[in-house]
Amino acid sequence: MKIQITDYAETLVEWGIKFGIALAILLLGFGLINWFDKPLKSFIDNRRRIDPSVKSFIKSLISISLRISVIMVSGAFLGLKVTGFVALFSAATLAIGFALQGSLSNFAGGFIILLMKQFKVGEKITSQNYTGVVRDILMFNTVLDTGDGRRVMIPNGPLLNNTIINHTRAGFEKRVLKIYTASDVDTEHLKAIIVEQMTDIELQMDIFLTADVKITDWNGERLEITISYQTPTRQSEEVFEKVVQRLNNRLHQENLTFYTTM
């Protein structure tokens, strides 16, 4: 009886030591990963040969891979065979995969986006009813800065499977303004003023707007004037602000009546 108690005690102590060492490996490993995280990310960010779009993906992948490796080493120290651990992990991955098919499609979508290079970090795109500059392409989602204080995270799967408009690749984008005024206005004079202001902006900024001014609606009392123009993507907001300021100041000199809608 005493021998059995002694054996149990020795086994318990042995497992306690193994568990303590495994826990120490786990905590030390995660601590080292967290400690190296910032320098590693800084090192990757400073590599000019690496595409900026790929950097975020690589950083996420390395971080997750290191944590999984630490867990496997800790488990192996407890006596769990790595092959059995891998088999268990594979089975768990398969089970989780069925439950998280959307997440796996997002991961695959991110990989394909990086591979096909449909857009890169810093480019302006429109998708899923959002327009913004790509800030990061992560493992499961893409981050857009919309320019109005919002940061949008779009899942990579739906993003890949829907229409993507890349404004930066085209080099220019179309902007549209609508003006609502009374129907008794001299439309030819109004259109001439608008064209004149757009031409002045072209000369001032040394760009070609190719402005088009049309009457697009009329209900007997009010007119809808639509102004469309093309602008270099990188100057889009600057040009838009300039157009609004110039038209607002000039058209109010004509003492016109403006409306918010038709």
C-alpha positions as CSV (number, residue, x, y, z in Angstrom):
1,M,0.0,0.0,0.0
2,K,2.8,2.3,1.0
3,I,4.6,1.5,-2.3
4,Q,1.5,2.4,-4.3
5,I,1.1,5.7,-2.5
6,T,4.8,6.4,-3.1
7,D,4.4,5.6,-6.8
8,Y,1.3,7.8,-7.1
9,A,3.2,10.6,-5.3
10,E,6.2,10.2,-7.6
11,T,3.9,10.2,-10.6
12,L,2.0,13.2,-9.4
13,V,5.2,15.1,-8.7
14,E,6.6,14.1,-12.1
15,W,3.5,15.3,-13.9
16,G,3.4,18.4,-11.7
17,I,7.0,19.3,-12.7
18,K,6.2,18.6,-16.4
19,F,3.0,20.7,-16.2
20,G,4.9,23.5,-14.5
21,I,7.7,23.4,-17.2
22,A,5.1,23.2,-20.0
23,L,3.2,26.2,-18.5
24,A,6.5,28.1,-18.2
25,I,7.3,27.3,-21.9
26,L,3.9,28.5,-22.8
27,L,4.1,31.8,-20.8
28,L,7.8,32.4,-21.8
29,G,7.0,31.6,-25.5
30,F,4.0,34.0,-25.6
31,G,6.0,36.6,-23.7
32,L,8.9,36.4,-26.2
33,I,6.5,36.6,-29.1
34,N,4.9,39.7,-27.7
35,W,8.3,41.2,-27.0
36,F,9.6,40.5,-30.5
37,D,6.3,41.5,-32.1
38,K,7.0,45.2,-32.5
39,P,10.6,44.8,-33.7
40,L,9.5,42.1,-36.1
41,K,6.7,44.2,-37.6
42,S,9.1,47.2,-37.8
43,F,11.6,45.0,-39.7
44,I,9.0,43.8,-42.2
45,D,7.7,47.4,-42.6
46,N,11.2,48.6,-43.5
47,R,11.7,46.0,-46.2
48,R,11.2,48.1,-49.4
49,R,11.3,45.0,-51.6
50,I,8.1,43.6,-50.0
51,D,4.9,44.9,-51.4
52,P,3.0,47.0,-48.8
53,S,-0.1,45.0,-49.4
54,V,1.7,41.8,-48.5
55,K,3.3,43.1,-45.3
56,S,0.1,43.1,-43.1
57,F,-0.7,39.6,-44.3
58,I,2.8,38.3,-43.5
59,K,2.8,39.9,-40.0
60,S,-0.6,38.3,-39.1
61,L,0.5,34.9,-40.5
62,I,3.8,34.9,-38.6
63,S,2.2,35.9,-35.4
64,I,-0.4,33.1,-35.5
65,S,2.1,30.5,-36.7
66,L,4.5,31.3,-33.8
67,R,1.8,31.0,-31.2
68,I,0.7,27.6,-32.6
69,S,4.3,26.4,-32.6
70,V,4.7,27.4,-28.9
71,I,1.5,25.5,-28.0
72,M,2.8,22.4,-29.9
73,V,6.2,22.5,-28.1
74,S,4.5,22.9,-24.7
75,G,2.2,19.9,-25.5
76,A,5.1,17.8,-26.7
77,F,6.9,18.4,-23.4
78,L,3.9,17.1,-21.5
79,G,4.4,13.8,-23.5
80,L,1.9,14.5,-26.2
81,K,3.4,13.2,-29.5
82,V,3.7,15.9,-32.1
83,T,2.2,13.6,-34.8
84,G,-0.8,12.9,-32.6
85,F,-1.0,16.6,-31.8
86,V,-1.0,17.5,-35.5
87,A,-3.7,14.9,-36.2
88,L,-5.8,16.3,-33.3
89,F,-5.2,19.8,-34.6
90,S,-6.1,18.7,-38.1
91,A,-9.3,17.1,-36.9
92,A,-10.2,20.2,-34.8
93,T,-9.4,22.4,-37.8
94,L,-11.7,20.3,-40.0
95,A,-14.5,20.5,-37.4
96,I,-14.0,24.2,-36.9
97,G,-13.8,24.7,-40.7
98,F,-17.3,23.5,-41.2
99,A,-18.5,25.8,-38.5
100,L,-16.4,28.8,-39.8
101,Q,-16.6,28.4,-43.5
102,G,-17.0,32.1,-43.9
103,S,-13.8,32.8,-42.0
104,L,-11.9,30.2,-44.2
105,S,-13.3,31.8,-47.4
106,N,-12.1,35.2,-46.0
107,F,-8.6,33.8,-45.5
108,A,-8.6,32.3,-49.0
109,G,-10.0,35.6,-50.4
110,G,-7.1,37.5,-48.7
111,F,-4.6,35.2,-50.2
112,I,-6.1,35.5,-53.7
113,I,-6.3,39.3,-53.4
114,L,-2.6,39.4,-52.6
115,L,-1.8,36.9,-55.4
116,M,-3.9,38.6,-58.1
117,K,-3.0,42.1,-56.9
118,Q,-6.5,43.5,-57.7
119,F,-5.6,46.4,-55.4
120,K,-2.8,47.4,-53.1
121,V,-2.3,49.3,-49.8
122,G,-2.7,53.0,-50.6
123,E,-5.0,52.6,-53.5
124,K,-8.5,54.0,-53.6
125,I,-11.3,51.4,-54.3
126,T,-15.1,51.1,-54.2
127,S,-16.7,47.9,-53.1
128,Q,-19.7,46.8,-51.0
129,N,-21.1,50.3,-51.2
130,Y,-17.9,51.7,-49.5
131,T,-15.3,54.0,-51.1
132,G,-11.9,54.5,-49.4
133,V,-8.2,54.1,-49.4
134,V,-6.9,50.7,-48.6
135,R,-5.0,50.8,-45.2
136,D,-4.3,47.1,-44.7
137,I,-5.0,43.8,-46.3
138,L,-5.2,41.4,-43.3
139,M,-5.7,37.6,-43.1
140,F,-9.5,37.8,-42.9
141,N,-10.5,41.3,-43.9
142,T,-9.4,44.5,-45.7
143,V,-9.4,47.8,-44.0
144,L,-10.5,51.0,-45.7
145,D,-10.2,54.6,-44.6
146,T,-13.2,56.3,-46.1
147,G,-12.0,59.9,-45.6
148,D,-14.9,60.9,-43.4
149,G,-13.5,59.6,-40.1
150,R,-14.7,56.0,-40.6
151,R,-12.5,52.9,-40.8
152,V,-14.3,50.1,-42.6
153,M,-13.3,46.4,-42.3
154,I,-14.7,44.4,-45.2
155,P,-14.4,40.6,-45.1
156,N,-12.1,39.3,-47.9
157,G,-14.4,36.6,-49.1
158,P,-17.4,38.8,-50.1
159,L,-14.9,41.5,-51.2
160,L,-13.3,39.1,-53.7
161,N,-16.7,37.8,-55.0
162,N,-18.1,41.2,-55.7
163,T,-17.4,44.1,-58.0
164,I,-14.3,46.1,-57.1
165,I,-13.7,49.5,-58.7
166,N,-10.0,50.6,-58.5
167,H,-9.9,54.3,-58.9
168,T,-6.1,54.6,-58.5
169,R,-5.3,52.2,-61.3
170,A,-7.4,54.2,-63.8
171,G,-5.7,57.4,-62.7
172,F,-8.9,59.5,-62.6
173,E,-12.5,59.3,-61.4
174,K,-15.8,60.8,-62.3
175,R,-17.4,63.3,-59.9
176,V,-21.0,64.5,-60.2
177,L,-22.7,67.7,-58.8
178,K,-26.4,68.5,-59.0
179,I,-27.9,72.0,-58.7
180,Y,-31.6,72.6,-58.3
181,T,-32.9,76.1,-59.3
182,A,-36.0,77.8,-60.5
183,S,-37.2,77.1,-64.1
184,D,-37.3,80.7,-65.1
185,V,-33.5,81.0,-65.1
186,D,-31.6,81.6,-68.4
187,T,-30.2,78.1,-68.8
188,E,-27.7,79.0,-71.5
189,H,-26.3,81.8,-69.3
190,L,-26.2,79.5,-66.3
191,K,-24.3,76.8,-68.2
192,A,-21.9,79.3,-69.6
193,I,-21.0,80.5,-66.1
194,I,-20.5,77.0,-64.9
195,V,-18.2,76.1,-67.8
196,E,-16.3,79.3,-67.3
197,Q,-15.6,78.5,-63.6
198,M,-14.6,74.9,-64.5
199,T,-12.2,76.2,-67.2
200,D,-10.6,78.6,-64.6
201,I,-10.0,75.7,-62.3
202,E,-8.4,73.7,-65.1
203,L,-6.0,76.6,-65.8
204,Q,-5.3,77.2,-62.1
205,M,-4.6,73.6,-61.2
206,D,-3.1,72.6,-64.6
207,I,-5.5,69.7,-65.1
208,F,-8.2,68.6,-67.6
209,L,-11.7,68.2,-66.0
210,T,-13.6,67.7,-69.3
211,A,-16.7,69.2,-67.6
212,D,-20.2,68.3,-69.0
213,V,-23.2,70.5,-68.0
214,K,-26.7,69.2,-68.7
215,I,-30.3,69.8,-67.8
216,T,-31.3,66.4,-66.4
217,D,-34.8,67.1,-64.9
218,W,-37.7,69.6,-65.0
219,N,-41.0,69.6,-63.3
220,G,-42.4,72.9,-64.5
221,E,-41.2,74.9,-61.5
222,R,-37.7,73.6,-60.9
223,L,-34.7,72.6,-63.0
224,E,-32.0,70.0,-62.2
225,I,-28.6,70.9,-63.5
226,T,-26.1,68.1,-63.5
227,I,-22.4,68.9,-63.7
228,S,-20.0,65.9,-64.3
229,Y,-16.3,66.0,-64.6
230,Q,-13.2,63.8,-64.5
231,T,-10.5,64.5,-62.0
232,P,-7.1,62.9,-61.1
233,T,-7.8,60.4,-58.3
234,R,-5.1,61.8,-56.0
235,Q,-6.5,65.3,-56.3
236,S,-10.2,64.3,-56.2
237,E,-11.1,65.8,-52.9
238,E,-9.0,69.0,-53.5
239,V,-10.6,69.5,-56.9
240,F,-14.2,68.8,-55.5
241,E,-13.7,71.4,-52.8
242,K,-12.4,74.0,-55.3
243,V,-15.4,73.3,-57.7
244,V,-18.0,73.7,-54.9
245,Q,-16.4,76.9,-53.6
246,R,-16.1,78.5,-57.0
247,L,-19.6,77.6,-58.2
248,N,-21.2,78.6,-54.9
249,N,-19.5,82.0,-54.9
250,R,-20.1,82.8,-58.5
251,L,-23.7,81.6,-58.9
252,H,-24.9,83.4,-55.8
253,Q,-23.7,86.6,-57.5
254,E,-26.5,86.0,-60.1
255,N,-29.2,86.1,-57.3
256,L,-30.5,82.7,-58.3
257,T,-33.0,80.7,-56.2
258,F,-31.6,77.4,-55.2
259,Y,-33.4,74.3,-53.8
260,T,-32.1,71.2,-51.9
261,T,-34.3,68.8,-54.0
262,M,-36.6,68.8,-57.0
